[in-house]
Amino acid sequence: MSQIISACGLLCDECGFFGKRCNGCYGVKGETFWAKEAMPDQTCPLYTCSVVERKYDNCGQCAELPCGKFTGLKDPSISEERHAVSIRERVSRLK
């Protein structure tokens, strides 16, 4: 079975919100529930940058990965250490 990977390398099908509160960033065109909650009237900045503006399939096609936007977007509920691990995992998944 193939995995559903978001534009930023998260595994959508491993997320507890997938299929309930979110259908993945491609399914909602970057208008994820968390982006709407954190930034009303906006889409996920990583989806916007990679898919909308640069016309890539995902962040992995960008030569700047991991850029400041990618590393700066941190889930406030996780530690800095977990965030660093997540960045490494997502970059590896996308390349």
Solvent accessible surface area in square Angstrom, and as a share of the most:
residue,aa,sasa,rsa
1,M,224,1.00
2,S,94,0.60
3,Q,96,0.43
4,I,76,0.39
5,I,59,0.30
6,S,7,0.05
7,A,2,0.02
8,C,13,0.08
9,G,0,0.00
10,L,90,0.45
11,L,26,0.13
12,C,14,0.08
13,D,51,0.26
14,E,123,0.55
15,C,61,0.36
16,G,58,0.56
17,F,93,0.39
18,F,57,0.24
19,G,55,0.53
20,K,168,0.71
21,R,124,0.45
22,C,19,0.11
23,N,99,0.51
24,G,4,0.04
25,C,10,0.06
26,Y,94,0.36
27,G,55,0.53
28,V,42,0.24
29,K,144,0.61
30,G,0,0.00
31,E,85,0.38
32,T,8,0.04
33,F,41,0.17
34,W,89,0.31
35,A,0,0.00
36,K,77,0.33
37,E,105,0.47
38,A,73,0.57
39,M,44,0.20
40,P,94,0.59
41,D,134,0.69
42,Q,97,0.43
43,T,36,0.21
44,C,9,0.05
45,P,35,0.22
46,L,5,0.02
47,Y,15,0.06
48,T,35,0.20
49,C,19,0.11
50,S,3,0.02
51,V,30,0.18
52,V,73,0.42
53,E,113,0.51
54,R,100,0.36
55,K,158,0.67
56,Y,66,0.25
57,D,94,0.49
58,N,35,0.18
59,C,11,0.06
60,G,15,0.14
61,Q,96,0.43
62,C,16,0.09
63,A,105,0.81
64,E,100,0.45
65,L,15,0.08
66,P,64,0.41
67,C,37,0.22
68,G,58,0.56
69,K,92,0.39
70,F,1,0.00
71,T,50,0.29
72,G,59,0.57
73,L,54,0.27
74,K,55,0.23
75,D,73,0.38
76,P,127,0.80
77,S,97,0.62
78,I,51,0.26
79,S,56,0.36
80,E,116,0.52
81,E,126,0.57
82,R,109,0.40
83,H,15,0.07
84,A,40,0.31
85,V,51,0.29
86,S,15,0.10
87,I,22,0.11
88,R,150,0.55
89,E,75,0.33
90,R,15,0.05
91,V,26,0.15
92,S,82,0.53
93,R,79,0.29
94,L,20,0.10
95,K,140,0.59
